[in-house]
Amino acid sequence: MIYGDYREKIVVPADKPYITLCGSGVTKTIVTWREGVDIFKSATISVLAPYFVGQLLTIENTYGVSAQAVALRVEGDLVAFYACNIVSYQDTLLDDVGRHYYHNCYIEGATDFICGNGASLFQRCHLHSTSEYHGSITAQHRESALDNTGFTFYGCNITSVAPAFLGRPWAAYSRVVFAITYMSDMIIPQGWDDWNRNKSERSTVYYGEYMCYGPGASTSKRVDWSKRLTHDEVVPFLNWDMLGGKSWLRPIPRKFKKPGFM
């Protein structure tokens, strides 16, 4: 368990699985860096290894509004984050490759601030848009109908300082589902932005909503290429099959041993 403010970049290499990084709380353990422009190199923390767990800490990139500046890049498979704050402006969370689970996390940004091509479930997370004008919360990057990837937000809470879109397609088969999620009145009524894609490309994206609530959740003015999901349609996105089952999700660490010395 770590405590304090750490100004540094952290890379968990692909050959170092089964690492847990546990803080003392999001106000007590903060990992911060200030770097922008390159979406793959700017991340404060990069997780390239499988079976990583992050818990009870803040991960931030303070570069600002002028370019892409990733706080967290996740490229390892079977990775989980619990009760973490992930904060930047553009491309805050690069959920890049693999199967991932986020529980009770706070994720803040303005432009495409949850992006990438992971197969990821966000449960009971708070998404907060700081965009001043028509920012997009998600930019999912699914490139083929054969890819079993996409973002599912279940039981989440969405707030924003100004009107914002739920998402826009980084790639032609972008897939995002919001289920039983609170949406503030700052969600733009059309819901989704096409990112200037043509009609045929709009037909290949998969943007769905199920039983969301709040002043921004009305689907009456949503774009006609988004979906109002039925119970049967949403079930595959709300179980663990998309993540390959829950057997890999380790129990949240509760006790820690003092380091031993040789």
N, C-alpha and C positions, 0 to 999 in steps of 0.2 A: 504494500500500500504506500503510495507516494503522496507528499504534501508540499505545497508551495507553488510558486510561479516558475515556469521553465521556458526560457527563450531559446528555442532550438528546433531543428528539424529532426524528425525521427523516421527512420525507414526500417520496417520489419522485413528482412529479406525472405525470399521464397523458400529457402532451405531451413527456416527456423519456425516450425509449426508449434502449436500448443503453448503460445505465450498469452498471458493475461496481464493487462495493464490496468491497475485499479487505483483510482484516486480516492481522496477523502471527502469528495463532494464537489459540485461544479463551481462553487465559490472559493474552495480551498485548494483545488488542484487545477492549474491552468497551464496548458502547453500552447505557446504562441509563437508565431513567426510572421514576418512581413516580406512577402515576395509575390510577384505577379507575372502576367503575360503568358507564360507557358503552362498549359493546363495539366501536363503530366509532371513537370518538374517543380511547380510552385508549392505543392502541398506541404502543410505543416507536419502532418503524419501520413505516411504511405504504408499501407498494409498489403504486402505482396504474398504473405504466407497463409496457409490454411489453418483453421482451428484457432483463430485469434479471438480474444474477448477483450473489449474495452468497457470500463465501468466507472461511473461517478467522477467524471472529469470534464473540463471544458477544453475544446480544441478550436483554435481560432487563427485566422489569417487577417492581419490588420492592414493589408496593402491598400484597401480603399476601392474607389469606384471606377478607376481609370482602365482596368483590364481584368482579365480572368485571374482569379486568386483563390486557389483551392485550399480549404482547411483540412479536409480529410479525403484521401484517395484510397479506395478499397478495391484491390485486385486479387486478393486471396479468396479461395473457396471456403465455404462453411465458416463465416465470420459473423460475430454478434456484438452489438453495442447495447448497453443498458444504462439508462439515466445519464446520458451525456449531453452536453451542449456543444453544437457544431455551428460555428459562426464565421461568416465572411460576407461578401457582397455578390460577386459573380462566380457561379460554379462552385458554391460552397462545399457541397458533397459530391465528389466524383465517384459514384457507385458504379465502378467500371466493369468488372468481370467477376462472375461467380455468384454463389448463393449466400444471401446475407439476411440478417434479422436485426431490426432496430426496435427497441422497446422503451417507451417512456423517455424518448430523446427530444430535445429542443433543437430545431434546425432553422437557421435564420440566413436570409440573403435576399437578393433582389432580382437577379437575372439568371434564369435556368439553374436555380440554386440546388436542385437535386437532379443530377444528370448522369448519363452513362448507360451501360447495357447489362446491368446486373439483373438477377432474378431475386427480387428483394421484397420482404414483407416489413412494413412499418406499422407497428401496433401501439396505440395510445401515445402517439408522438404529437408534438406541437410544432406546426410549420408557420413561420412568421415571415411575411414578405415586407421588405423595407424599400421596395421600388417606389419611386415617386410618380411613375407613369407607366401603366400597362406592362408591368413585369410579368414573367412567367415563372411559376413555381417549379415545374418539372420540364425536363428535356430528355426524354427516354430515347435510347439509341438502338432499338431493335431493328436489324437490317434485313431480316428474312422471315417469312411466315413459318419457317421451320425452327426458328430460334425459340427455345422455351425460356424466354426472359421477359421482364416487365416489372413495374412497380405496383404494389398493392398497398393502399393506405386503409387501415381498418381501425375504427374507433378513434380517429385522430381529431385534432382541433386546428382549424386554419384561421389565422388573423392576418391583417395587412394594414399598412398605413395609408395606402392608396389603392385604387382599382387594379386588380391583378387577374391574370389568367391562371387556370388550373394547370395548363401545360401546352407545349407545342412540340411538334415532331422533329427531333434531331435526325432521325432516319425514317424511311418510308413506312416501316412496320412498327413504329412506336406504339407501346402498349402501357397504359396506366389505368388503374381502377381505384376509385374512392368508394368506400362502403361505410355506412353508419358513421359518418364524419360530420362534425360541425363546421359550417362555412359562414364566415362573417359577411356582412353586407358589402364588403369591398370586393367580392368575387364578381367579375364582369359577367353580366347575364348570359352572353353567348358561351361562356365557360372556357372554350378552347380556341387557340390561335393556330392557323394552318401554316404559319411561317412561309407564306408565299408559295406553297406547294400547289400543283395543278389538281384538277378534279380526280384523276385516276389515283394519284398518290394519297389524296385525302380518303379515298375509299379503302385503303389498305391499313390505315392506322386503327388502333383499337383503344378507344377512350370510353370508359364506362363509369356509371354512378349507380349506387344502390342505397336506398333509404338514408340518404344524407339529409341533414336538417340544419336549421338556422336560416337567417335572412338571405344568404347567398346561395342556398341549395336548390332553389326552384329550377326545374329543367324546362320550363315552358318556352324559354327563349334560347335554349342551347342550340349550337350548330347542328344541322341535320345529319352530320356524319359522326356524331357521338351517340352513345347508346344509353338507354334507360334499362338497366339490367333487371331480369327477373331473379327470383330466389335460386332457381336451378342454374341459371347462367352465372351467378356470382359465386356459388359454392366452390368451384375449382380454385378460385383465387383466395378463398378464406381458410382453406385447410393447409396441411403441411406438405402436401404432395409437390407443390411448386418448388419447395426448398429441399426436396429429397427426403422428406420425413423429419421428425423431430429428434431422432436418436442422436444426432450429432450435437444438439444444443446441450451443452454442459450446464449443470446447476450453477446459479450465480454464486460466486465465492463469498463465503460468510466469515471464515477464519483464515488467518495468515500466520505462518510460522516465521520466527525470526531467522534471518539468514544464517546459515552455518558456515564455518570457516574450516578449510583444510589445514 
